[in-house]
């Protein structure tokens, strides 16, 4: 009854099923692995927050930045650029809208300047409300942050007045400053009054956001696809068996089909030819 599974048409169906099932399972496991990575990263970030800031280390030891080093305490020694201070508007701290005070720090040992967020002030960006940065050589300590992208910023990023910046990154600073600026920036731990310190932000892609649960949804979809392939195969086989049984009873007509034959037995290709 099931010898039809060895016909060319059914051999093609069987091969497709045997290939489709492992492909769906591998894709589902890959999506599940991505979700588990997001969960692990989220757990690590939570544990880091619970541990609190550690002792600062030289910024160079944390470069290049990774998801493991973003938020770590770094320190840089140098002098502030008193002539190139920028304000970053529409930034929220503790639910209140305000702006960051961003000042470039020129390292004492040379190299690219480091953007330093010296603190946050409420209200609209107002240069008159900002205290002047300390003159001379200073040591800045704070949480190191990765360069921002426009998609991560809630406020405007273009068309801002002179002296304001929408995105903290080397790409947005390259046309504003006459020297090289690095991508990592630092938010100081102790902000000078009346400014408030800006809390460190976890790197993008490490939280349990919609992207993470989207991976979980894709996992379920691939497993459902695999189950659907198996279900459809069994359904097609059952329908073929029922059709052939009905044909044996003369209830339906079945198109002639070549079936495999045993050694010494001619293959059946339909009704035998009438005698001459």
C-alpha positions as a printed NumPy array, in Angstrom:
array([[  0.   ,   0.   ,   0.   ],
       [  2.82 ,   2.415,   0.788],
       [  5.017,   1.524,  -2.181],
       [  3.867,   4.784,  -3.79 ],
       [  6.322,   6.558,  -1.458],
       [  9.091,   5.317,  -3.768],
       [  7.633,   6.852,  -6.92 ],
       [  9.512,   9.842,  -8.4  ],
       [  6.896,  12.363,  -7.281],
       [  6.874,  11.106,  -3.722],
       [ 10.647,  10.778,  -3.613],
       [ 10.843,  14.509,  -4.393],
       [  8.319,  15.252,  -1.639],
       [ 10.224,  13.09 ,   0.844],
       [ 13.542,  14.773,   0.06 ],
       [ 11.975,  18.205,   0.492],
       [ 10.545,  17.206,   3.887],
       [ 13.847,  15.681,   5.053],
       [ 15.651,  18.923,   4.15 ],
       [ 13.015,  21.379,   5.377],
       [ 12.711,  19.977,   8.903],
       [ 16.401,  20.332,   9.935],
       [ 16.599,  23.763,   8.262],
       [ 13.634,  24.974,  10.333],
       [ 15.047,  23.459,  13.526],
       [ 18.508,  24.977,  12.988],
       [ 17.017,  28.415,  12.259],
       [ 14.834,  28.151,  15.357],
       [ 17.77 ,  27.175,  17.567],
       [ 19.801,  30.077,  16.174],
       [ 17.047,  32.558,  17.031],
       [ 16.717,  30.98 ,  20.483],
       [ 20.464,  31.379,  20.998],
       [ 20.236,  35.081,  20.148],
       [ 17.446,  35.514,  22.702],
       [ 19.477,  33.703,  25.36 ],
       [ 22.442,  35.985,  24.614],
       [ 20.189,  39.008,  25.193],
       [ 19.047,  37.526,  28.513],
       [ 22.643,  36.888,  29.603],
       [ 23.711,  40.416,  28.645],
       [ 20.758,  41.864,  30.514],
       [ 21.649,  39.833,  33.611],
       [ 25.266,  40.984,  33.438],
       [ 24.214,  44.618,  33.16 ],
       [ 21.895,  44.236,  36.165],
       [ 24.669,  42.66 ,  38.221],
       [ 27.022,  45.479,  37.23 ],
       [ 24.49 ,  48.06 ,  38.401],
       [ 24.018,  46.217,  41.69 ],
       [ 27.785,  46.071,  42.269],
       [ 28.063,  49.809,  41.728],
       [ 30.996,  51.651,  40.196],
       [ 34.404,  50.157,  40.689],
       [ 37.759,  51.877,  40.853],
       [ 38.503,  53.944,  37.748],
       [ 41.17 ,  52.722,  35.366],
       [ 42.92 ,  54.618,  32.56 ],
       [ 40.606,  55.058,  29.602],
       [ 43.142,  53.465,  27.251],
       [ 42.763,  50.144,  29.104],
       [ 39.046,  50.019,  28.217],
       [ 39.521,  50.64 ,  24.504],
       [ 38.195,  49.519,  22.135],
       [ 34.835,  49.573,  23.863],
       [ 32.706,  46.445,  24.088],
       [ 29.416,  45.671,  25.784],
       [ 31.478,  44.463,  28.755],
       [ 33.428,  47.713,  29.181],
       [ 30.696,  50.287,  28.473],
       [ 29.678,  51.788,  31.81 ],
       [ 32.967,  50.96 ,  33.526],
       [ 34.758,  53.695,  35.46 ],
       [ 37.572,  55.379,  33.539],
       [ 39.883,  58.278,  34.223],
       [ 41.697,  60.694,  31.936],
       [ 44.198,  63.397,  32.832],
       [ 44.319,  66.545,  30.745],
       [ 42.923,  70.044,  30.399],
       [ 39.504,  71.255,  29.324],
       [ 39.066,  73.174,  26.08 ],
       [ 37.542,  76.349,  27.533],
       [ 36.666,  77.746,  24.101],
       [ 34.666,  74.806,  22.735],
       [ 31.93 ,  73.911,  25.187],
       [ 28.689,  72.469,  23.794],
       [ 25.196,  71.914,  25.157],
       [ 23.14 ,  68.813,  24.36 ],
       [ 19.434,  69.735,  24.617],
       [ 16.349,  67.619,  25.3  ],
       [ 17.957,  65.103,  27.621],
       [ 15.918,  63.601,  30.447],
       [ 17.259,  62.712,  33.885],
       [ 14.923,  61.296,  36.562],
       [ 11.932,  62.145,  34.382],
       [ 12.834,  65.833,  34.051],
       [ 13.797,  67.471,  30.777],
       [ 17.059,  69.4  ,  30.581],
       [ 20.401,  69.437,  28.814],
       [ 23.896,  68.005,  29.085],
       [ 27.003,  70.152,  29.442],
       [ 29.633,  68.715,  27.095],
       [ 33.26 ,  69.871,  27.273],
       [ 36.249,  68.518,  25.387],
       [ 39.176,  67.237,  27.442],
       [ 42.593,  67.381,  25.756],
       [ 44.631,  64.483,  27.213],
       [ 47.972,  65.358,  28.751],
       [ 49.712,  62.596,  26.784],
       [ 48.268,  63.769,  23.468],
       [ 45.932,  61.823,  21.242],
       [ 42.271,  62.356,  20.442],
       [ 40.229,  64.636,  22.678],
       [ 37.672,  63.   ,  24.978],
       [ 34.12 ,  64.394,  25.146],
       [ 33.183,  64.807,  28.813],
       [ 29.613,  65.338,  30.024],
       [ 30.309,  67.419,  33.105],
       [ 26.698,  67.299,  34.243],
       [ 23.033,  68.002,  33.557],
       [ 20.904,  71.092,  34.116],
       [ 17.096,  71.374,  33.924],
       [ 15.193,  73.458,  31.394],
       [ 16.188,  74.779,  27.998],
       [ 19.818,  74.825,  26.942],
       [ 21.209,  78.087,  28.346],
       [ 24.95 ,  78.836,  28.248],
       [ 24.545,  81.461,  30.957],
       [ 23.427,  78.806,  33.455],
       [ 26.496,  76.644,  32.913],
       [ 29.431,  76.95 ,  35.339],
       [ 32.81 ,  77.386,  33.706],
       [ 35.034,  74.29 ,  33.537],
       [ 38.098,  74.249,  35.769],
       [ 41.242,  75.664,  34.197],
       [ 44.575,  73.881,  34.138],
       [ 45.294,  70.195,  34.263],
       [ 42.64 ,  68.   ,  35.884],
       [ 41.888,  64.3  ,  36.309],
       [ 38.4  ,  63.371,  35.142],
       [ 36.787,  60.151,  36.375],
       [ 33.455,  58.755,  35.299],
       [ 31.558,  56.117,  33.367],
       [ 32.736,  55.556,  29.811],
       [ 30.009,  55.528,  27.17 ],
       [ 29.866,  54.461,  23.528],
       [ 29.172,  56.911,  20.724],
       [ 25.49 ,  57.654,  20.266],
       [ 23.512,  57.171,  17.071],
       [ 20.601,  59.379,  15.909],
       [ 18.15 ,  56.516,  16.464],
       [ 19.012,  56.449,  20.184],
       [ 18.261,  60.14 ,  20.71 ],
       [ 14.728,  61.337,  21.485],
       [ 15.357,  65.014,  20.787],
       [ 16.3  ,  66.794,  17.537],
       [ 19.657,  66.002,  15.975],
       [ 19.769,  68.528,  13.116],
       [ 19.122,  72.239,  12.734],
       [ 20.243,  73.101,  16.264],
       [ 21.556,  76.584,  17.169],
       [ 25.281,  77.248,  17.302],
       [ 26.86 ,  75.812,  20.448],
       [ 24.426,  72.888,  20.643],
       [ 24.858,  69.253,  19.693],
       [ 22.225,  66.588,  19.069],
       [ 24.31 ,  63.39 ,  19.122],
       [ 27.45 ,  62.729,  21.149],
       [ 29.817,  61.05 ,  18.717],
       [ 33.009,  61.746,  16.824],
       [ 31.019,  61.884,  13.576],
       [ 28.916,  64.793,  14.848],
       [ 31.918,  66.63 ,  16.36 ],
       [ 34.334,  66.344,  13.452],
       [ 32.964,  69.445,  11.71 ],
       [ 32.698,  71.51 ,  14.892],
       [ 36.177,  71.183,  16.341],
       [ 39.622,  71.85 ,  14.864],
       [ 41.146,  68.65 ,  16.296],
       [ 40.55 ,  64.924,  16.444],
       [ 37.909,  63.611,  18.834],
       [ 37.481,  60.021,  19.999],
       [ 34.155,  58.192,  19.927],
       [ 34.019,  57.158,  23.617],
       [ 32.775,  59.836,  25.982],
       [ 32.72 ,  60.092,  29.752],
       [ 29.973,  61.174,  32.109],
       [ 31.577,  62.39 ,  35.328],
       [ 30.691,  60.814,  38.632],
       [ 30.861,  64.003,  40.691],
       [ 29.284,  66.972,  38.905],
       [ 30.036,  70.502,  40.058],
       [ 27.027,  72.365,  41.499],
       [ 24.443,  73.269,  40.325],
       [ 24.819,  70.47 ,  37.763],
       [ 23.643,  66.928,  38.436],
       [ 25.642,  63.86 ,  37.383],
       [ 24.345,  62.013,  34.335],
       [ 23.756,  58.297,  35.014],
       [ 25.543,  55.831,  32.781],
       [ 23.451,  54.226,  30.055],
       [ 23.631,  50.526,  29.25 ],
       [ 24.898,  49.759,  25.749],
       [ 22.245,  49.222,  23.112],
       [ 21.267,  45.623,  22.44 ],
       [ 21.868,  44.368,  26.001],
       [ 18.389,  44.805,  27.472],
       [ 15.245,  42.702,  27.152],
       [ 13.74 ,  45.012,  24.541],
       [ 11.38 ,  44.299,  21.654],
       [ 14.252,  42.997,  19.531],
       [ 14.984,  40.308,  22.109],
       [ 11.378,  39.126,  22.259],
       [ 11.225,  39.319,  18.477],
       [ 13.98 ,  36.689,  18.402],
       [ 11.866,  34.56 ,  20.736],
       [  8.881,  34.969,  18.419],
       [ 10.973,  33.912,  15.428],
       [ 12.054,  30.847,  17.393],
       [  8.437,  29.781,  17.842],
       [  7.695,  30.465,  14.176],
       [ 10.503,  28.217,  12.921],
       [  9.443,  25.373,  15.214],
       [  5.851,  25.787,  14.016],
       [  7.077,  25.631,  10.418],
       [  8.871,  22.348,  11.158],
       [  5.744,  20.888,  12.768],
       [  3.631,  22.118,   9.849],
       [  5.898,  20.342,   7.334],
       [  5.526,  17.056,   9.241],
       [  1.755,  17.542,   9.566],
       [  1.337,  18.232,   5.843],
       [  3.445,  15.19 ,   4.919],
       [  1.298,  12.874,   7.021],
       [ -1.842,  14.479,   5.636],
       [ -0.708,  14.013,   2.037],
       [  0.257,  10.408,   2.709],
       [ -3.107,   9.676,   4.321],
       [ -4.975,  11.28 ,   1.426],
       [ -2.936,   9.267,  -1.081],
       [ -3.688,   6.036,   0.776],
       [ -7.411,   6.831,   0.927],
       [ -7.454,   7.7  ,  -2.776],
       [ -5.784,   4.423,  -3.714],
       [ -8.178,   2.417,  -1.544],
       [-11.128,   4.129,  -3.202],
       [ -9.581,   3.328,  -6.593],
       [ -9.319,  -0.348,  -5.672],
       [-13.011,  -0.29 ,  -4.824],
       [-13.772,   1.394,  -8.13 ],
       [-15.039,   4.575,  -6.469],
       [-12.57 ,   6.909,  -8.191],
       [-10.288,   6.855, -11.18 ],
       [ -6.565,   7.114, -10.581],
       [ -4.143,   8.364, -13.211],
       [ -1.64 ,   5.686, -14.243],
       [  1.628,   6.091, -12.402],
       [  4.91 ,   4.28 , -12.75 ],
       [  5.719,   2.344,  -9.592],
       [  8.965,   0.625,  -8.744],
       [  9.15 ,  -3.032,  -9.565],
       [ 10.872,  -5.996,  -8.039],
       [ 13.526,  -7.896,  -9.928],
       [ 12.023, -10.031, -12.661],
       [  8.598,  -8.404, -12.428],
       [  7.62 ,  -5.901, -15.14 ],
       [  6.533,  -2.491, -13.941],
       [  2.81 ,  -1.727, -14.065],
       [  2.005,   1.335, -16.111],
       [ -1.758,   1.084, -16.143],
       [ -4.347,  -1.414, -17.461],
       [ -2.981,  -4.314, -19.488],
       [ -3.238,  -3.982, -23.234],
       [ -6.211,  -5.836, -24.792],
       [ -5.386,  -9.075, -26.607],
       [ -4.795,  -8.763, -30.352]])
